[in-house]
Amino acid sequence: MKKNIHPTYVTTKVTCSCGNEFEVKSNKEALHLEVCDKCHPFYTGKQSNVSRKGNIDKFNKKYGIHAEEKAA
């Protein structure tokens, strides 16, 4: 490999919009994120599956499947 053409590998301070801060290795001094594992709905458990239920109901309505038929 050629010498003196590669960027330096430094410890990078990562800051999220929620205020969470942590360090990683990168070739940049600082990174700013919009979401991280502390505020993303998937990781916090606040993600809902409302649209999935709506899709299932739409499918059942389209093909005439009723709740009473599913239970039997």
Stockholm file with secondary structure:
# STOCKHOLM 1.0

chainA/1-72         MKKNIHPTYVTTKVTCSCGNEFEVKSNKEALHLEVCDKCHPFYTGKQSNVSRKGNIDKFNKKYGIHAEEKAA
#=GR chainA/1-72 SS CCTTCSCCCEEEEEEETTSCEEEEEESSSEEEESCCTTTCHHHHTCCCCHHHHHHHHHHHHHTTCCHHHHHC
#=GC SS_cons        CCTTCSCCCEEEEEEETTSCEEEEEESSSEEEESCCTTTCHHHHTCCCCHHHHHHHHHHHHHTTCCHHHHHC
//
